[in-house]
Amino acid sequence: MELLDEVLKRLSTLEAKFEKVIIHERESKIELKYLDIDEACTYMGIKKSSLYNMMRAGMIPYTRIGTQRRFLVEDLDRIILKQYKKVRPSLINA
């Protein structure tokens, strides 16, 4: 009986260790989502000229893959949130 309890205890310990490894594996796989210029414009709701101006001014990070420019969705989200201004509630609707 003691042997069975010891085996079950060890199995439980192994199970806990495997769960930690699985969780770590899932969290360590970061999936990067890149958008091209047209997709970035649509995502941000701006014109191409505005995007190019932001790129020239260094306001928006991008990378080149061959001759194409790509943008990380996370970077675009940061820019959108940085420019977000909360509107005060209207006195009429108060």
N, CA, C and O atoms as CSV, one atom per row, in Angstrom:
chain,resi,resn,atom,element,x,y,z
A,1,MET,N,N,0.822,-1.197,0.000
A,1,MET,CA,C,0.000,0.000,0.000
A,1,MET,C,C,0.867,1.262,0.000
A,1,MET,O,O,0.564,2.231,-0.697
A,2,GLU,N,N,1.938,1.241,0.782
A,2,GLU,CA,C,2.835,2.394,0.837
A,2,GLU,C,C,3.505,2.625,-0.513
A,2,GLU,O,O,3.723,3.766,-0.922
A,3,LEU,N,N,3.828,1.538,-1.196
A,3,LEU,CA,C,4.451,1.645,-2.513
A,3,LEU,C,C,3.505,2.323,-3.506
A,3,LEU,O,O,3.924,3.170,-4.295
A,4,LEU,N,N,2.251,1.947,-3.459
A,4,LEU,CA,C,1.247,2.548,-4.347
A,4,LEU,C,C,1.088,4.037,-4.053
A,4,LEU,O,O,0.995,4.843,-4.979
A,5,ASP,N,N,1.055,4.404,-2.789
A,5,ASP,CA,C,0.944,5.811,-2.411
A,5,ASP,C,C,2.153,6.609,-2.912
A,5,ASP,O,O,2.009,7.732,-3.394
A,6,GLU,N,N,3.341,6.017,-2.791
A,6,GLU,CA,C,4.564,6.674,-3.254
A,6,GLU,C,C,4.530,6.874,-4.771
A,6,GLU,O,O,4.911,7.935,-5.264
A,7,VAL,N,N,4.080,5.874,-5.499
A,7,VAL,CA,C,3.984,5.965,-6.961
A,7,VAL,C,C,2.978,7.047,-7.354
A,7,VAL,O,O,3.247,7.845,-8.252
A,8,LEU,N,N,1.830,7.077,-6.693
A,8,LEU,CA,C,0.813,8.095,-6.986
A,8,LEU,C,C,1.337,9.498,-6.677
A,8,LEU,O,O,1.053,10.446,-7.410
A,9,LYS,N,N,2.095,9.626,-5.597
A,9,LYS,CA,C,2.658,10.919,-5.237
A,9,LYS,C,C,3.649,11.383,-6.305
A,9,LYS,O,O,3.639,12.549,-6.698
A,10,ARG,N,N,4.493,10.483,-6.770
A,10,ARG,CA,C,5.469,10.822,-7.807
A,10,ARG,C,C,4.779,11.170,-9.123
A,10,ARG,O,O,5.187,12.101,-9.818
A,11,LEU,N,N,3.739,10.420,-9.459
A,11,LEU,CA,C,2.987,10.713,-10.683
A,11,LEU,C,C,2.342,12.095,-10.607
A,11,LEU,O,O,2.320,12.836,-11.590
A,12,SER,N,N,1.826,12.427,-9.448
A,12,SER,CA,C,1.209,13.734,-9.263
A,12,SER,C,C,2.248,14.848,-9.422
A,12,SER,O,O,1.970,15.885,-10.025
A,13,THR,N,N,3.438,14.625,-8.879
A,13,THR,CA,C,4.517,15.599,-9.020
A,13,THR,C,C,4.920,15.753,-10.477
A,13,THR,O,O,5.110,16.873,-10.952
A,14,LEU,N,N,5.052,14.645,-11.190
A,14,LEU,CA,C,5.390,14.695,-12.611
A,14,LEU,C,C,4.313,15.420,-13.418
A,14,LEU,O,O,4.621,16.203,-14.316
A,15,GLU,N,N,3.063,15.153,-13.093
A,15,GLU,CA,C,1.957,15.801,-13.793
A,15,GLU,C,C,2.023,17.324,-13.625
A,15,GLU,O,O,1.822,18.070,-14.583
A,16,ALA,N,N,2.307,17.776,-12.397
A,16,ALA,CA,C,2.412,19.203,-12.134
A,16,ALA,C,C,3.571,19.816,-12.931
A,16,ALA,O,O,3.444,20.919,-13.462
A,17,LYS,N,N,4.693,19.103,-13.015
A,17,LYS,CA,C,5.840,19.605,-13.773
A,17,LYS,C,C,5.525,19.678,-15.264
A,17,LYS,O,O,5.895,20.643,-15.932
A,18,PHE,N,N,4.843,18.662,-15.784
A,18,PHE,CA,C,4.459,18.681,-17.203
A,18,PHE,C,C,3.506,19.832,-17.505
A,18,PHE,O,O,3.616,20.456,-18.561
A,19,GLU,N,N,2.583,20.123,-16.610
A,19,GLU,CA,C,1.662,21.233,-16.809
A,19,GLU,C,C,2.414,22.555,-16.883
A,19,GLU,O,O,2.083,23.412,-17.703
A,20,LYS,N,N,3.428,22.729,-16.029
A,20,LYS,CA,C,4.236,23.951,-16.063
A,20,LYS,C,C,4.981,24.069,-17.388
A,20,LYS,O,O,5.069,25.159,-17.954
A,21,VAL,N,N,5.514,22.967,-17.881
A,21,VAL,CA,C,6.237,22.979,-19.157
A,21,VAL,C,C,5.294,23.339,-20.297
A,21,VAL,O,O,5.649,24.131,-21.169
A,22,ILE,N,N,4.104,22.767,-20.297
A,22,ILE,CA,C,3.122,23.028,-21.353
A,22,ILE,C,C,2.709,24.499,-21.331
A,22,ILE,O,O,2.627,25.133,-22.383
A,23,ILE,N,N,2.452,25.042,-20.154
A,23,ILE,CA,C,2.070,26.452,-20.033
A,23,ILE,C,C,3.199,27.340,-20.528
A,23,ILE,O,O,2.955,28.311,-21.244
A,24,HIS,N,N,4.431,27.016,-20.155
A,24,HIS,CA,C,5.582,27.803,-20.595
A,24,HIS,C,C,5.724,27.755,-22.117
A,24,HIS,O,O,6.021,28.776,-22.738
A,25,GLU,N,N,5.521,26.604,-22.716
A,25,GLU,CA,C,5.610,26.459,-24.177
A,25,GLU,C,C,4.570,27.326,-24.872
A,25,GLU,O,O,4.870,27.996,-25.860
A,26,ARG,N,N,3.355,27.310,-24.357
A,26,ARG,CA,C,2.283,28.102,-24.973
A,26,ARG,C,C,2.571,29.589,-24.881
A,26,ARG,O,O,2.346,30.330,-25.839
A,27,GLU,N,N,3.069,30.031,-23.730
A,27,GLU,CA,C,3.332,31.450,-23.532
A,27,GLU,C,C,4.552,31.935,-24.304
A,27,GLU,O,O,4.626,33.108,-24.669
A,28,SER,N,N,5.503,31.050,-24.555
A,28,SER,CA,C,6.735,31.477,-25.214
A,28,SER,C,C,6.588,31.585,-26.728
A,28,SER,O,O,7.441,32.184,-27.383
A,29,LYS,N,N,5.551,31.031,-27.285
A,29,LYS,CA,C,5.329,31.117,-28.726
A,29,LYS,C,C,4.555,32.391,-29.033
A,29,LYS,O,O,3.326,32.419,-28.974
A,30,ILE,N,N,5.298,33.447,-29.362
A,30,ILE,CA,C,4.686,34.731,-29.675
A,30,ILE,C,C,4.430,34.773,-31.172
A,30,ILE,O,O,5.333,34.575,-31.985
A,31,GLU,N,N,3.202,35.031,-31.506
A,31,GLU,CA,C,2.842,35.105,-32.920
A,31,GLU,C,C,2.794,36.572,-33.333
A,31,GLU,O,O,1.957,37.335,-32.849
A,32,LEU,N,N,3.691,36.957,-34.223
A,32,LEU,CA,C,3.736,38.334,-34.691
A,32,LEU,C,C,2.849,38.484,-35.911
A,32,LEU,O,O,2.921,37.687,-36.846
A,33,LYS,N,N,2.024,39.496,-35.895
A,33,LYS,CA,C,1.123,39.758,-37.011
A,33,LYS,C,C,1.576,41.029,-37.717
A,33,LYS,O,O,1.538,42.120,-37.148
A,34,TYR,N,N,2.009,40.867,-38.971
A,34,TYR,CA,C,2.453,41.992,-39.785
A,34,TYR,C,C,1.361,42.389,-40.762
A,34,TYR,O,O,0.620,41.547,-41.270
A,35,LEU,N,N,1.276,43.694,-41.015
A,35,LEU,CA,C,0.336,44.216,-42.003
A,35,LEU,C,C,1.128,44.960,-43.071
A,35,LEU,O,O,2.151,45.579,-42.778
A,36,ASP,N,N,0.647,44.894,-44.315
A,36,ASP,CA,C,1.277,45.693,-45.364
A,36,ASP,C,C,0.700,47.112,-45.297
A,36,ASP,O,O,-0.102,47.419,-44.415
A,37,ILE,N,N,1.107,47.959,-46.220
A,37,ILE,CA,C,0.693,49.361,-46.174
A,37,ILE,C,C,-0.821,49.517,-46.297
A,37,ILE,O,O,-1.427,50.265,-45.529
A,38,ASP,N,N,-1.434,48.828,-47.241
A,38,ASP,CA,C,-2.889,48.936,-47.408
A,38,ASP,C,C,-3.629,48.443,-46.169
A,38,ASP,O,O,-4.584,49.074,-45.716
A,39,GLU,N,N,-3.186,47.320,-45.627
A,39,GLU,CA,C,-3.834,46.762,-44.431
A,39,GLU,C,C,-3.656,47.690,-43.235
A,39,GLU,O,O,-4.580,47.864,-42.439
A,40,ALA,N,N,-2.467,48.287,-43.105
A,40,ALA,CA,C,-2.207,49.203,-41.993
A,40,ALA,C,C,-3.104,50.437,-42.091
A,40,ALA,O,O,-3.630,50.911,-41.084
A,41,CYS,N,N,-3.273,50.951,-43.303
A,41,CYS,CA,C,-4.145,52.118,-43.506
A,41,CYS,C,C,-5.584,51.787,-43.128
A,41,CYS,O,O,-6.245,52.568,-42.444
A,42,THR,N,N,-6.058,50.651,-43.565
A,42,THR,CA,C,-7.418,50.223,-43.244
A,42,THR,C,C,-7.562,50.024,-41.738
A,42,THR,O,O,-8.552,50.447,-41.140
A,43,TYR,N,N,-6.569,49.379,-41.131
A,43,TYR,CA,C,-6.605,49.101,-39.690
A,43,TYR,C,C,-6.671,50.388,-38.875
A,43,TYR,O,O,-7.399,50.475,-37.886
A,44,MET,N,N,-5.894,51.396,-39.308
A,44,MET,CA,C,-5.841,52.648,-38.559
A,44,MET,C,C,-6.892,53.661,-39.014
A,44,MET,O,O,-7.137,54.653,-38.327
A,45,GLY,N,N,-7.509,53.414,-40.164
A,45,GLY,CA,C,-8.519,54.329,-40.674
A,45,GLY,C,C,-7.926,55.624,-41.201
A,45,GLY,O,O,-8.500,56.699,-41.028
A,46,ILE,N,N,-6.760,55.510,-41.852
A,46,ILE,CA,C,-6.089,56.693,-42.394
A,46,ILE,C,C,-5.750,56.466,-43.868
A,46,ILE,O,O,-5.822,55.345,-44.372
A,47,LYS,N,N,-5.380,57.552,-44.546
A,47,LYS,CA,C,-4.981,57.466,-45.950
A,47,LYS,C,C,-3.517,57.074,-46.042
A,47,LYS,O,O,-2.763,57.199,-45.077
A,48,LYS,N,N,-3.127,56.599,-47.217
A,48,LYS,CA,C,-1.729,56.223,-47.438
A,48,LYS,C,C,-0.791,57.405,-47.221
A,48,LYS,O,O,0.286,57.249,-46.645
A,49,SER,N,N,-1.199,58.586,-47.682
A,49,SER,CA,C,-0.331,59.754,-47.527
A,49,SER,C,C,-0.066,60.044,-46.050
A,49,SER,O,O,1.045,60.426,-45.681
A,50,SER,N,N,-1.076,59.865,-45.212
A,50,SER,CA,C,-0.890,60.074,-43.773
A,50,SER,C,C,0.075,59.052,-43.193
A,50,SER,O,O,0.917,59.383,-42.358
A,51,LEU,N,N,-0.051,57.821,-43.636
A,51,LEU,CA,C,0.843,56.763,-43.154
A,51,LEU,C,C,2.283,57.048,-43.577
A,51,LEU,O,O,3.207,56.913,-42.775
A,52,TYR,N,N,2.471,57.439,-44.830
A,52,TYR,CA,C,3.813,57.765,-45.310
A,52,TYR,C,C,4.398,58.952,-44.532
A,52,TYR,O,O,5.582,58.949,-44.198
A,53,ASN,N,N,3.582,59.950,-44.249
A,53,ASN,CA,C,4.050,61.096,-43.467
A,53,ASN,C,C,4.476,60.664,-42.063
A,53,ASN,O,O,5.493,61.130,-41.549
A,54,MET,N,N,3.704,59.783,-41.451
A,54,MET,CA,C,4.045,59.278,-40.121
A,54,MET,C,C,5.352,58.476,-40.164
A,54,MET,O,O,6.167,58.552,-39.245
A,55,MET,N,N,5.536,57.713,-41.235
A,55,MET,CA,C,6.767,56.930,-41.384
A,55,MET,C,C,7.968,57.855,-41.526
A,55,MET,O,O,8.995,57.642,-40.881
A,56,ARG,N,N,7.845,58.884,-42.369
A,56,ARG,CA,C,8.942,59.828,-42.592
A,56,ARG,C,C,9.298,60.583,-41.320
A,56,ARG,O,O,10.466,60.877,-41.066
A,57,ALA,N,N,8.284,60.891,-40.527
A,57,ALA,CA,C,8.500,61.639,-39.284
A,57,ALA,C,C,9.029,60.742,-38.162
A,57,ALA,O,O,9.378,61.231,-37.087
A,58,GLY,N,N,9.086,59.450,-38.409
A,58,GLY,CA,C,9.561,58.520,-37.391
A,58,GLY,C,C,8.534,58.234,-36.311
A,58,GLY,O,O,8.881,57.765,-35.227
A,59,MET,N,N,7.275,58.511,-36.602
A,59,MET,CA,C,6.210,58.305,-35.621
A,59,MET,C,C,5.716,56.871,-35.578
A,59,MET,O,O,5.080,56.454,-34.611
A,60,ILE,N,N,6.010,56.119,-36.626
A,60,ILE,CA,C,5.480,54.766,-36.721
A,60,ILE,C,C,6.613,53.810,-37.110
A,60,ILE,O,O,7.256,53.997,-38.142
A,61,PRO,N,N,6.854,52.800,-36.294
A,61,PRO,CA,C,7.919,51.852,-36.632
A,61,PRO,C,C,7.467,50.883,-37.724
A,61,PRO,O,O,6.294,50.519,-37.805
A,62,TYR,N,N,8.404,50.482,-38.548
A,62,TYR,CA,C,8.114,49.509,-39.597
A,62,TYR,C,C,9.387,48.760,-39.939
A,62,TYR,O,O,10.484,49.157,-39.544
A,63,THR,N,N,9.231,47.690,-40.666
A,63,THR,CA,C,10.374,46.924,-41.141
A,63,THR,C,C,10.209,46.692,-42.627
A,63,THR,O,O,9.112,46.806,-43.174
A,64,ARG,N,N,11.300,46.370,-43.262
A,64,ARG,CA,C,11.245,46.035,-44.686
A,64,ARG,C,C,11.455,44.540,-44.839
A,64,ARG,O,O,12.365,43.955,-44.253
A,65,ILE,N,N,10.605,43.950,-45.625
A,65,ILE,CA,C,10.762,42.556,-46.019
A,65,ILE,C,C,10.907,42.597,-47.536
A,65,ILE,O,O,9.927,42.721,-48.271
A,66,GLY,N,N,12.131,42.492,-47.976
A,66,GLY,CA,C,12.409,42.715,-49.392
A,66,GLY,C,C,12.213,44.189,-49.686
A,66,GLY,O,O,12.853,45.042,-49.071
A,67,THR,N,N,11.340,44.486,-50.615
A,67,THR,CA,C,11.055,45.884,-50.944
A,67,THR,C,C,9.778,46.379,-50.271
A,67,THR,O,O,9.422,47.551,-50.393
A,68,GLN,N,N,9.096,45.495,-49.570
A,68,GLN,CA,C,7.820,45.855,-48.955
A,68,GLN,C,C,8.009,46.285,-47.509
A,68,GLN,O,O,8.859,45.752,-46.795
A,69,ARG,N,N,7.209,47.251,-47.087
A,69,ARG,CA,C,7.210,47.695,-45.696
A,69,ARG,C,C,6.112,46.946,-44.952
A,69,ARG,O,O,5.015,46.738,-45.470
A,70,ARG,N,N,6.433,46.547,-43.724
A,70,ARG,CA,C,5.465,45.823,-42.883
A,70,ARG,C,C,5.393,46.472,-41.510
A,70,ARG,O,O,6.374,47.016,-41.005
A,71,PHE,N,N,4.213,46.401,-40.925
A,71,PHE,CA,C,3.947,47.013,-39.631
A,71,PHE,C,C,3.421,45.953,-38.665
A,71,PHE,O,O,2.615,45.102,-39.040
A,72,LEU,N,N,3.886,46.016,-37.424
A,72,LEU,CA,C,3.345,45.132,-36.396
A,72,LEU,C,C,2.030,45.701,-35.884
A,72,LEU,O,O,1.926,46.898,-35.620
A,73,VAL,N,N,1.038,44.848,-35.745
A,73,VAL,CA,C,-0.268,45.278,-35.236
A,73,VAL,C,C,-0.107,45.894,-33.849
A,73,VAL,O,O,-0.770,46.881,-33.531
A,74,GLU,N,N,0.770,45.321,-33.019
A,74,GLU,CA,C,0.985,45.849,-31.672
A,74,GLU,C,C,1.488,47.291,-31.708
A,74,GLU,O,O,1.085,48.110,-30.883
A,75,ASP,N,N,2.367,47.603,-32.661
A,75,ASP,CA,C,2.869,48.970,-32.788
A,75,ASP,C,C,1.751,49.921,-33.207
A,75,ASP,O,O,1.649,51.038,-32.700
A,76,LEU,N,N,0.922,49.468,-34.129
A,76,LEU,CA,C,-0.201,50.309,-34.579
A,76,LEU,C,C,-1.169,50.553,-33.428
A,76,LEU,O,O,-1.672,51.664,-33.258
A,77,ASP,N,N,-1.430,49.512,-32.640
A,77,ASP,CA,C,-2.322,49.665,-31.485
A,77,ASP,C,C,-1.772,50.692,-30.504
A,77,ASP,O,O,-2.524,51.507,-29.970
A,78,ARG,N,N,-0.458,50.654,-30.263
A,78,ARG,CA,C,0.170,51.605,-29.348
A,78,ARG,C,C,-0.011,53.038,-29.838
A,78,ARG,O,O,-0.300,53.939,-29.050
A,79,ILE,N,N,0.157,53.241,-31.127
A,79,ILE,CA,C,0.003,54.582,-31.702
A,79,ILE,C,C,-1.440,55.053,-31.588
A,79,ILE,O,O,-1.702,56.203,-31.236
A,80,ILE,N,N,-2.365,54.163,-31.886
A,80,ILE,CA,C,-3.792,54.510,-31.794
A,80,ILE,C,C,-4.151,54.882,-30.362
A,80,ILE,O,O,-4.829,55.884,-30.135
A,81,LEU,N,N,-3.707,54.091,-29.400
A,81,LEU,CA,C,-4.027,54.367,-27.997
A,81,LEU,C,C,-3.358,55.648,-27.500
A,81,LEU,O,O,-3.926,56.368,-26.679
A,82,LYS,N,N,-2.155,55.931,-27.994
A,82,LYS,CA,C,-1.444,57.141,-27.588
A,82,LYS,C,C,-2.199,58.387,-28.044
A,82,LYS,O,O,-2.192,59.406,-27.355
A,83,GLN,N,N,-2.847,58.306,-29.202
A,83,GLN,CA,C,-3.562,59.462,-29.752
A,83,GLN,C,C,-5.024,59.515,-29.312
A,83,GLN,O,O,-5.751,60.443,-29.666
A,84,TYR,N,N,-5.442,58.531,-28.552
A,84,TYR,CA,C,-6.836,58.444,-28.103
A,84,TYR,C,C,-7.128,59.533,-27.081
A,84,TYR,O,O,-6.398,59.696,-26.103
A,85,LYS,N,N,-8.192,60.267,-27.317
A,85,LYS,CA,C,-8.625,61.290,-26.376
A,85,LYS,C,C,-10.061,60.978,-25.966
A,85,LYS,O,O,-10.953,60.852,-26.805
A,86,LYS,N,N,-10.256,60.858,-24.677
A,86,LYS,CA,C,-11.585,60.556,-24.172
A,86,LYS,C,C,-12.432,61.819,-24.228
A,86,LYS,O,O,-11.996,62.889,-23.802
A,87,VAL,N,N,-13.628,61.690,-24.748
A,87,VAL,CA,C,-14.529,62.838,-24.884
A,87,VAL,C,C,-15.319,62.998,-23.591
A,87,VAL,O,O,-15.776,62.026,-22.989
A,88,ARG,N,N,-15.462,64.245,-23.188
A,88,ARG,CA,C,-16.266,64.519,-21.980
A,88,ARG,C,C,-17.736,64.257,-22.288
A,88,ARG,O,O,-18.188,64.467,-23.413
A,89,PRO,N,N,-18.473,63.800,-21.291
A,89,PRO,CA,C,-19.903,63.577,-21.533
A,89,PRO,C,C,-20.626,64.905,-21.796
A,89,PRO,O,O,-20.277,65.944,-21.237
A,90,SER,N,N,-21.608,64.840,-22.632
A,90,SER,CA,C,-22.380,66.030,-22.992
A,90,SER,C,C,-23.266,66.463,-21.835
A,90,SER,O,O,-23.807,65.624,-21.114
A,91,LEU,N,N,-23.413,67.751,-21.659
A,91,LEU,CA,C,-24.310,68.263,-20.622
A,91,LEU,C,C,-25.761,67.964,-20.944
A,91,LEU,O,O,-26.596,67.853,-20.046
A,92,ILE,N,N,-26.060,67.835,-22.235
A,92,ILE,CA,C,-27.439,67.557,-22.659
A,92,ILE,C,C,-27.856,66.162,-22.224
A,92,ILE,O,O,-28.986,65.957,-21.782
A,93,ASN,N,N,-26.936,65.190,-22.351
A,93,ASN,CA,C,-27.265,63.812,-22.013
A,93,ASN,C,C,-27.070,63.491,-20.528
A,93,ASN,O,O,-27.332,62.365,-20.106
A,94,ALA,N,N,-26.619,64.448,-19.741
A,94,ALA,CA,C,-26.323,64.194,-18.324
A,94,ALA,C,C,-27.557,64.022,-17.501
A,94,ALA,O,O,-27.468,63.802,-16.293
